[in-house]
Amino acid sequence: MFGAWVVRLGAGVLLITALVVGGTGFRVWQVARTDDRTTADIVVVLGAAQYDGRPSSILEARLEHAKRLYEQGVAPMVVTVGGRRTGDTFTEAQAGRNYLIAEAGLPDDKVLAVDTGADTLGSLRAVADVARERGWDSAIVVTDPWHSLRARTMARDAGLAAWTSPTRQGPAVRTRQTQARYILRETAAMVYYRLTHAPAETPGTGVG
């Protein structure tokens, strides 16, 4: 009798786990396909690797997307985020701001760098603090498609009314194999965040 109860309990736990993981994976995929361009106070560009001030291909794709959102009137201000890793001269936020002004042609007073935070959660909390100081309430978060659900959840948990407008170009979306790998990783990271409210750090990708 006791053995049968243990078996049923184990089966129940496995079923619940499968439902949670499967449901989370579906939401990662679903939100990745949603491009929400609701008018907001700011566009937030999540950081990724930069090399001596030059954005990586992942970061450049996000910056170019943010530029288009700004030009379309989605928000009057772009906020770049991301700190400095060991040995770096520039922060991800500084590299992003410099690119948007020097190469994308955005006005100097329309791009703000918030270079606090070593991962997505820390960066979004820093942005939320700045937003409260400046009277901003809403944000469109620009990141890779598969990172959108977790980034949006973190932004909302930090106190921002947040939506996501993911990039449709760059290394994260080039092949089906890459997409599948990102979905699996983000599903695990989202479950981890829900359980711990801590980031799943993946250095250099901007998806911590």
Salt bridges, closest charged atoms under 4 A:
ASP35 OD2 - ARG37 NH2 2.96
GLU60 OE1 - ARG54 NH2 3.97
GLU92 OE2 - ARG85 NE 3.56
GLU103 OE2 - ARG54 NH1 2.44
ASP108 OD1 - ARG97 NH2 3.14
ASP129 OD1 - ARG132 NH2 2.52
ASP144 OD2 - ARG62 NH2 2.96
ASP157 OD2 - HIS197 ND1 4.00
GLU186 OE2 - ARG150 NH2 2.73
GLU201 OE2 - ARG85 NH1 3.70
